[in-house]
Amino acid sequence: MADQLVNYTAIRSRTTLRTGRSEWLQAWLDGETPDPSILEQQGFQPHLFYAVVIYRQSNENVSGAQFAAVLHMEATRRGVVGPVMSHGNMAVLFHPVEDPQQTTRLKRKTEEIREQVMNRLGTEVCCGVGRPTRGMDHLRMSFREAELALRTGAELQHQPRATFFGNSSLYGLLLSNTSRAELHHFCMTWLAELISYDNQQNSDLLDTLRTYFSNNGNTALTAKELRIHRNTLAYRLNRIAEITCLDLDDADVRLNLHLALKAREVLGLGGSAGNLQ
């Protein structure tokens, strides 16, 4: 492990993105406007949209600079070329986004990078993702959203994962305005039949539905993530509609099913079928 980190640090020192030189970061977060020459040196491109992604790992023997070096290498290997720097014991990636209205690639790449960094370091890694935006003032808001997403994921006691700005807002809404009993009732109203079916048949229709929603209803991406044929996915979606007696083409139905799945995560049951109690 130590030799591997030394190698990563050596690689980092040869890159133009100076992941260890982030003294300006705290001043920027405190409201100062960074010097354009510093931003250029760090690799920012003014015309690009970025999403702030804050990664946190749990190994006390790995420094922030080493963590940032590993993150930078794994991001670059996946074609994500954006500024990376340490922030305390965390690492921050300014993830370039081609189209801020299309965040599917951002989500996929974020999770790929997180998993690979976790494998490289042999420790748990989680991250929070802010919304894509352009300009350093707006990016400061994206940074705060990423911090909130990271905290929200920790509060829900999830397995290490990426938490995105949209989910953190929704989780916060569910947690602040709804009791656990109400969330339980809401989940049972929309998901009871699927939970019962999964338990009885040892199937994974709930996970299929969750993945389908996380991919914005894109069947090709959903089938690829689930590693099944698109015909199999079509069959599963038809079974979900039959079991629940719901029309998945109805926008209100889809909204309520999606919210029910999110509520299950708030209840700490998002990773398994099980009972809601």
Helices and strands as residue ranges (DSSP letters): H 2-13, H 23-29, H 36-42, E 49-57, H 64-77, E 84-87, E 90-97, H 104-121, E 125-129, H 136-155, E 162-164, H 165-177, H 180-201, H 205-214, H 219-226, H 230-244, H 251-266
